[in-house]
């Protein structure tokens, strides 16, 4: 999935280390792109083939920015009983992060 982030939408600090092409492992990467008007935007790519181990690193980094002192919920990324997608889990956490951040 590739997203163009508006100016007010930022990645939680530390989730994608600066100067790395792929972020923690190979689960996500952030790059500079251009929108339809040619303005610079951050583009977040959540890798569809991310390994569970790589996804966990990103999930825990986002979860820790929420101030939770327990593990992320097991239901993240669940599509049906016993099935999970790593990109969905990361995307869900990013949405929760920004919704909670906006409410503060």
Chimera marker file (.cmm) of the C-alpha trace (Angstrom):
<marker_set name="trace">
<marker id="1" x="0.000" y="0.000" z="0.000" r="1" g="1" b="0" radius="0.5"/>
<marker id="2" x="1.366" y="3.419" z="-0.855" r="1" g="1" b="0" radius="0.5"/>
<marker id="3" x="-0.007" y="6.480" z="0.872" r="1" g="1" b="0" radius="0.5"/>
<marker id="4" x="0.651" y="10.179" z="0.305" r="1" g="1" b="0" radius="0.5"/>
<marker id="5" x="0.585" y="11.740" z="3.752" r="1" g="1" b="0" radius="0.5"/>
<marker id="6" x="-0.817" y="15.259" z="4.178" r="1" g="1" b="0" radius="0.5"/>
<marker id="7" x="1.274" y="17.828" z="6.046" r="1" g="1" b="0" radius="0.5"/>
<marker id="8" x="-0.459" y="17.195" z="9.365" r="1" g="1" b="0" radius="0.5"/>
<marker id="9" x="-0.008" y="13.407" z="9.262" r="1" g="1" b="0" radius="0.5"/>
<marker id="10" x="3.371" y="12.248" z="10.482" r="1" g="1" b="0" radius="0.5"/>
<marker id="11" x="4.899" y="8.924" z="11.383" r="1" g="1" b="0" radius="0.5"/>
<marker id="12" x="5.402" y="8.353" z="15.093" r="1" g="1" b="0" radius="0.5"/>
<marker id="13" x="9.045" y="9.218" z="15.755" r="1" g="1" b="0" radius="0.5"/>
<marker id="14" x="11.402" y="6.275" z="15.804" r="1" g="1" b="0" radius="0.5"/>
<marker id="15" x="9.184" y="3.943" z="13.783" r="1" g="1" b="0" radius="0.5"/>
<marker id="16" x="11.176" y="4.447" z="10.579" r="1" g="1" b="0" radius="0.5"/>
<marker id="17" x="14.777" y="5.266" z="11.506" r="1" g="1" b="0" radius="0.5"/>
<marker id="18" x="16.232" y="8.202" z="9.591" r="1" g="1" b="0" radius="0.5"/>
<marker id="19" x="18.600" y="7.306" z="6.792" r="1" g="1" b="0" radius="0.5"/>
<marker id="20" x="17.284" y="3.774" z="6.304" r="1" g="1" b="0" radius="0.5"/>
<marker id="21" x="15.674" y="2.582" z="3.126" r="1" g="1" b="0" radius="0.5"/>
<marker id="22" x="13.460" y="-0.045" z="4.696" r="1" g="1" b="0" radius="0.5"/>
<marker id="23" x="12.838" y="0.922" z="8.285" r="1" g="1" b="0" radius="0.5"/>
<marker id="24" x="12.938" y="-1.827" z="10.890" r="1" g="1" b="0" radius="0.5"/>
<marker id="25" x="13.506" y="-5.007" z="8.926" r="1" g="1" b="0" radius="0.5"/>
<marker id="26" x="11.596" y="-4.804" z="5.700" r="1" g="1" b="0" radius="0.5"/>
<marker id="27" x="8.064" y="-4.107" z="6.932" r="1" g="1" b="0" radius="0.5"/>
<marker id="28" x="7.795" y="-0.422" z="5.928" r="1" g="1" b="0" radius="0.5"/>
<marker id="29" x="9.673" y="2.411" z="4.349" r="1" g="1" b="0" radius="0.5"/>
<marker id="30" x="9.085" y="6.130" z="4.066" r="1" g="1" b="0" radius="0.5"/>
<marker id="31" x="10.160" y="8.195" z="1.083" r="1" g="1" b="0" radius="0.5"/>
<marker id="32" x="9.636" y="11.630" z="-0.362" r="1" g="1" b="0" radius="0.5"/>
<marker id="33" x="7.223" y="11.753" z="-3.300" r="1" g="1" b="0" radius="0.5"/>
<marker id="34" x="5.191" y="14.398" z="-5.149" r="1" g="1" b="0" radius="0.5"/>
<marker id="35" x="1.441" y="14.859" z="-5.116" r="1" g="1" b="0" radius="0.5"/>
<marker id="36" x="-0.660" y="15.667" z="-8.212" r="1" g="1" b="0" radius="0.5"/>
<marker id="37" x="0.282" y="19.358" z="-7.909" r="1" g="1" b="0" radius="0.5"/>
<marker id="38" x="3.987" y="18.598" z="-7.626" r="1" g="1" b="0" radius="0.5"/>
<marker id="39" x="4.231" y="19.380" z="-3.902" r="1" g="1" b="0" radius="0.5"/>
<marker id="40" x="6.457" y="17.155" z="-1.783" r="1" g="1" b="0" radius="0.5"/>
<marker id="41" x="4.683" y="14.589" z="0.391" r="1" g="1" b="0" radius="0.5"/>
<marker id="42" x="5.830" y="11.691" z="2.530" r="1" g="1" b="0" radius="0.5"/>
<marker id="43" x="4.879" y="8.340" z="1.020" r="1" g="1" b="0" radius="0.5"/>
<marker id="44" x="4.614" y="5.401" z="3.388" r="1" g="1" b="0" radius="0.5"/>
<marker id="45" x="4.889" y="1.950" z="1.885" r="1" g="1" b="0" radius="0.5"/>
<marker id="46" x="3.698" y="-0.906" z="4.094" r="1" g="1" b="0" radius="0.5"/>
<marker id="47" x="5.181" y="-4.034" z="2.543" r="1" g="1" b="0" radius="0.5"/>
<marker id="48" x="2.625" y="-6.695" z="1.704" r="1" g="1" b="0" radius="0.5"/>
<marker id="49" x="5.174" y="-9.462" z="2.084" r="1" g="1" b="0" radius="0.5"/>
<marker id="50" x="6.545" y="-8.342" z="5.452" r="1" g="1" b="0" radius="0.5"/>
<marker id="51" x="7.646" y="-11.157" z="7.722" r="1" g="1" b="0" radius="0.5"/>
<marker id="52" x="5.899" y="-11.477" z="11.078" r="1" g="1" b="0" radius="0.5"/>
<marker id="53" x="9.151" y="-10.712" z="12.922" r="1" g="1" b="0" radius="0.5"/>
<marker id="54" x="9.653" y="-7.456" z="10.986" r="1" g="1" b="0" radius="0.5"/>
<marker id="55" x="6.039" y="-6.442" z="11.486" r="1" g="1" b="0" radius="0.5"/>
<marker id="56" x="6.305" y="-7.028" z="15.240" r="1" g="1" b="0" radius="0.5"/>
<marker id="57" x="9.226" y="-4.587" z="15.467" r="1" g="1" b="0" radius="0.5"/>
<marker id="58" x="7.167" y="-1.861" z="13.791" r="1" g="1" b="0" radius="0.5"/>
<marker id="59" x="4.020" y="-2.683" z="15.780" r="1" g="1" b="0" radius="0.5"/>
<marker id="60" x="5.874" y="-2.524" z="19.095" r="1" g="1" b="0" radius="0.5"/>
<marker id="61" x="7.501" y="0.783" z="18.113" r="1" g="1" b="0" radius="0.5"/>
<marker id="62" x="4.122" y="2.355" z="17.304" r="1" g="1" b="0" radius="0.5"/>
<marker id="63" x="2.461" y="0.762" z="20.347" r="1" g="1" b="0" radius="0.5"/>
<marker id="64" x="5.151" y="2.134" z="22.674" r="1" g="1" b="0" radius="0.5"/>
<marker id="65" x="4.447" y="5.669" z="21.342" r="1" g="1" b="0" radius="0.5"/>
<marker id="66" x="0.874" y="5.222" z="22.554" r="1" g="1" b="0" radius="0.5"/>
<marker id="67" x="2.177" y="4.850" z="26.105" r="1" g="1" b="0" radius="0.5"/>
<marker id="68" x="0.745" y="1.367" z="26.620" r="1" g="1" b="0" radius="0.5"/>
<marker id="69" x="2.647" y="-0.781" z="29.109" r="1" g="1" b="0" radius="0.5"/>
<marker id="70" x="1.410" y="-4.080" z="27.675" r="1" g="1" b="0" radius="0.5"/>
<marker id="71" x="1.697" y="-5.918" z="24.363" r="1" g="1" b="0" radius="0.5"/>
<marker id="72" x="-0.335" y="-4.864" z="21.295" r="1" g="1" b="0" radius="0.5"/>
<marker id="73" x="-3.662" y="-6.725" z="21.031" r="1" g="1" b="0" radius="0.5"/>
<marker id="74" x="-3.571" y="-10.093" z="19.299" r="1" g="1" b="0" radius="0.5"/>
<marker id="75" x="-6.568" y="-9.106" z="17.129" r="1" g="1" b="0" radius="0.5"/>
<marker id="76" x="-4.498" y="-6.619" z="15.085" r="1" g="1" b="0" radius="0.5"/>
<marker id="77" x="-4.399" y="-7.600" z="11.434" r="1" g="1" b="0" radius="0.5"/>
<marker id="78" x="-6.893" y="-10.414" z="11.873" r="1" g="1" b="0" radius="0.5"/>
<marker id="79" x="-8.990" y="-11.066" z="8.787" r="1" g="1" b="0" radius="0.5"/>
<marker id="80" x="-10.722" y="-14.202" z="10.074" r="1" g="1" b="0" radius="0.5"/>
<marker id="81" x="-10.120" y="-16.804" z="12.736" r="1" g="1" b="0" radius="0.5"/>
<marker id="82" x="-6.518" y="-17.952" z="12.570" r="1" g="1" b="0" radius="0.5"/>
<marker id="83" x="-5.543" y="-15.616" z="9.710" r="1" g="1" b="0" radius="0.5"/>
<marker id="84" x="-3.627" y="-12.372" z="9.963" r="1" g="1" b="0" radius="0.5"/>
<marker id="85" x="-2.047" y="-9.907" z="7.542" r="1" g="1" b="0" radius="0.5"/>
<marker id="86" x="0.987" y="-7.942" z="8.669" r="1" g="1" b="0" radius="0.5"/>
<marker id="87" x="0.274" y="-4.824" z="6.535" r="1" g="1" b="0" radius="0.5"/>
<marker id="88" x="-3.245" y="-4.608" z="7.978" r="1" g="1" b="0" radius="0.5"/>
<marker id="89" x="-1.905" y="-4.780" z="11.534" r="1" g="1" b="0" radius="0.5"/>
<marker id="90" x="0.587" y="-1.962" z="10.899" r="1" g="1" b="0" radius="0.5"/>
<marker id="91" x="-2.050" y="0.153" z="9.147" r="1" g="1" b="0" radius="0.5"/>
<marker id="92" x="-4.537" y="-0.355" z="11.982" r="1" g="1" b="0" radius="0.5"/>
<marker id="93" x="-1.945" y="0.746" z="14.543" r="1" g="1" b="0" radius="0.5"/>
<marker id="94" x="-1.035" y="3.833" z="12.533" r="1" g="1" b="0" radius="0.5"/>
<marker id="95" x="-4.706" y="4.800" z="12.392" r="1" g="1" b="0" radius="0.5"/>
<marker id="96" x="-5.143" y="4.266" z="16.138" r="1" g="1" b="0" radius="0.5"/>
<marker id="97" x="-2.004" y="6.294" z="16.819" r="1" g="1" b="0" radius="0.5"/>
<marker id="98" x="-3.261" y="9.262" z="14.791" r="1" g="1" b="0" radius="0.5"/>
<marker id="99" x="-6.822" y="9.087" z="16.127" r="1" g="1" b="0" radius="0.5"/>
<marker id="100" x="-5.577" y="9.107" z="19.718" r="1" g="1" b="0" radius="0.5"/>
<marker id="101" x="-3.010" y="11.795" z="18.961" r="1" g="1" b="0" radius="0.5"/>
<marker id="102" x="-5.709" y="14.018" z="17.427" r="1" g="1" b="0" radius="0.5"/>
<marker id="103" x="-7.918" y="13.536" z="20.488" r="1" g="1" b="0" radius="0.5"/>
<marker id="104" x="-5.196" y="14.815" z="22.850" r="1" g="1" b="0" radius="0.5"/>
<link id1="1" id2="2" r="1" g="1" b="0" radius="0.2"/>
<link id1="2" id2="3" r="1" g="1" b="0" radius="0.2"/>
<link id1="3" id2="4" r="1" g="1" b="0" radius="0.2"/>
<link id1="4" id2="5" r="1" g="1" b="0" radius="0.2"/>
<link id1="5" id2="6" r="1" g="1" b="0" radius="0.2"/>
<link id1="6" id2="7" r="1" g="1" b="0" radius="0.2"/>
<link id1="7" id2="8" r="1" g="1" b="0" radius="0.2"/>
<link id1="8" id2="9" r="1" g="1" b="0" radius="0.2"/>
<link id1="9" id2="10" r="1" g="1" b="0" radius="0.2"/>
<link id1="10" id2="11" r="1" g="1" b="0" radius="0.2"/>
<link id1="11" id2="12" r="1" g="1" b="0" radius="0.2"/>
<link id1="12" id2="13" r="1" g="1" b="0" radius="0.2"/>
<link id1="13" id2="14" r="1" g="1" b="0" radius="0.2"/>
<link id1="14" id2="15" r="1" g="1" b="0" radius="0.2"/>
<link id1="15" id2="16" r="1" g="1" b="0" radius="0.2"/>
<link id1="16" id2="17" r="1" g="1" b="0" radius="0.2"/>
<link id1="17" id2="18" r="1" g="1" b="0" radius="0.2"/>
<link id1="18" id2="19" r="1" g="1" b="0" radius="0.2"/>
<link id1="19" id2="20" r="1" g="1" b="0" radius="0.2"/>
<link id1="20" id2="21" r="1" g="1" b="0" radius="0.2"/>
<link id1="21" id2="22" r="1" g="1" b="0" radius="0.2"/>
<link id1="22" id2="23" r="1" g="1" b="0" radius="0.2"/>
<link id1="23" id2="24" r="1" g="1" b="0" radius="0.2"/>
<link id1="24" id2="25" r="1" g="1" b="0" radius="0.2"/>
<link id1="25" id2="26" r="1" g="1" b="0" radius="0.2"/>
<link id1="26" id2="27" r="1" g="1" b="0" radius="0.2"/>
<link id1="27" id2="28" r="1" g="1" b="0" radius="0.2"/>
<link id1="28" id2="29" r="1" g="1" b="0" radius="0.2"/>
<link id1="29" id2="30" r="1" g="1" b="0" radius="0.2"/>
<link id1="30" id2="31" r="1" g="1" b="0" radius="0.2"/>
<link id1="31" id2="32" r="1" g="1" b="0" radius="0.2"/>
<link id1="32" id2="33" r="1" g="1" b="0" radius="0.2"/>
<link id1="33" id2="34" r="1" g="1" b="0" radius="0.2"/>
<link id1="34" id2="35" r="1" g="1" b="0" radius="0.2"/>
<link id1="35" id2="36" r="1" g="1" b="0" radius="0.2"/>
<link id1="36" id2="37" r="1" g="1" b="0" radius="0.2"/>
<link id1="37" id2="38" r="1" g="1" b="0" radius="0.2"/>
<link id1="38" id2="39" r="1" g="1" b="0" radius="0.2"/>
<link id1="39" id2="40" r="1" g="1" b="0" radius="0.2"/>
<link id1="40" id2="41" r="1" g="1" b="0" radius="0.2"/>
<link id1="41" id2="42" r="1" g="1" b="0" radius="0.2"/>
<link id1="42" id2="43" r="1" g="1" b="0" radius="0.2"/>
<link id1="43" id2="44" r="1" g="1" b="0" radius="0.2"/>
<link id1="44" id2="45" r="1" g="1" b="0" radius="0.2"/>
<link id1="45" id2="46" r="1" g="1" b="0" radius="0.2"/>
<link id1="46" id2="47" r="1" g="1" b="0" radius="0.2"/>
<link id1="47" id2="48" r="1" g="1" b="0" radius="0.2"/>
<link id1="48" id2="49" r="1" g="1" b="0" radius="0.2"/>
<link id1="49" id2="50" r="1" g="1" b="0" radius="0.2"/>
<link id1="50" id2="51" r="1" g="1" b="0" radius="0.2"/>
<link id1="51" id2="52" r="1" g="1" b="0" radius="0.2"/>
<link id1="52" id2="53" r="1" g="1" b="0" radius="0.2"/>
<link id1="53" id2="54" r="1" g="1" b="0" radius="0.2"/>
<link id1="54" id2="55" r="1" g="1" b="0" radius="0.2"/>
<link id1="55" id2="56" r="1" g="1" b="0" radius="0.2"/>
<link id1="56" id2="57" r="1" g="1" b="0" radius="0.2"/>
<link id1="57" id2="58" r="1" g="1" b="0" radius="0.2"/>
<link id1="58" id2="59" r="1" g="1" b="0" radius="0.2"/>
<link id1="59" id2="60" r="1" g="1" b="0" radius="0.2"/>
<link id1="60" id2="61" r="1" g="1" b="0" radius="0.2"/>
<link id1="61" id2="62" r="1" g="1" b="0" radius="0.2"/>
<link id1="62" id2="63" r="1" g="1" b="0" radius="0.2"/>
<link id1="63" id2="64" r="1" g="1" b="0" radius="0.2"/>
<link id1="64" id2="65" r="1" g="1" b="0" radius="0.2"/>
<link id1="65" id2="66" r="1" g="1" b="0" radius="0.2"/>
<link id1="66" id2="67" r="1" g="1" b="0" radius="0.2"/>
<link id1="67" id2="68" r="1" g="1" b="0" radius="0.2"/>
<link id1="68" id2="69" r="1" g="1" b="0" radius="0.2"/>
<link id1="69" id2="70" r="1" g="1" b="0" radius="0.2"/>
<link id1="70" id2="71" r="1" g="1" b="0" radius="0.2"/>
<link id1="71" id2="72" r="1" g="1" b="0" radius="0.2"/>
<link id1="72" id2="73" r="1" g="1" b="0" radius="0.2"/>
<link id1="73" id2="74" r="1" g="1" b="0" radius="0.2"/>
<link id1="74" id2="75" r="1" g="1" b="0" radius="0.2"/>
<link id1="75" id2="76" r="1" g="1" b="0" radius="0.2"/>
<link id1="76" id2="77" r="1" g="1" b="0" radius="0.2"/>
<link id1="77" id2="78" r="1" g="1" b="0" radius="0.2"/>
<link id1="78" id2="79" r="1" g="1" b="0" radius="0.2"/>
<link id1="79" id2="80" r="1" g="1" b="0" radius="0.2"/>
<link id1="80" id2="81" r="1" g="1" b="0" radius="0.2"/>
<link id1="81" id2="82" r="1" g="1" b="0" radius="0.2"/>
<link id1="82" id2="83" r="1" g="1" b="0" radius="0.2"/>
<link id1="83" id2="84" r="1" g="1" b="0" radius="0.2"/>
<link id1="84" id2="85" r="1" g="1" b="0" radius="0.2"/>
<link id1="85" id2="86" r="1" g="1" b="0" radius="0.2"/>
<link id1="86" id2="87" r="1" g="1" b="0" radius="0.2"/>
<link id1="87" id2="88" r="1" g="1" b="0" radius="0.2"/>
<link id1="88" id2="89" r="1" g="1" b="0" radius="0.2"/>
<link id1="89" id2="90" r="1" g="1" b="0" radius="0.2"/>
<link id1="90" id2="91" r="1" g="1" b="0" radius="0.2"/>
<link id1="91" id2="92" r="1" g="1" b="0" radius="0.2"/>
<link id1="92" id2="93" r="1" g="1" b="0" radius="0.2"/>
<link id1="93" id2="94" r="1" g="1" b="0" radius="0.2"/>
<link id1="94" id2="95" r="1" g="1" b="0" radius="0.2"/>
<link id1="95" id2="96" r="1" g="1" b="0" radius="0.2"/>
<link id1="96" id2="97" r="1" g="1" b="0" radius="0.2"/>
<link id1="97" id2="98" r="1" g="1" b="0" radius="0.2"/>
<link id1="98" id2="99" r="1" g="1" b="0" radius="0.2"/>
<link id1="99" id2="100" r="1" g="1" b="0" radius="0.2"/>
<link id1="100" id2="101" r="1" g="1" b="0" radius="0.2"/>
<link id1="101" id2="102" r="1" g="1" b="0" radius="0.2"/>
<link id1="102" id2="103" r="1" g="1" b="0" radius="0.2"/>
<link id1="103" id2="104" r="1" g="1" b="0" radius="0.2"/>
</marker_set>
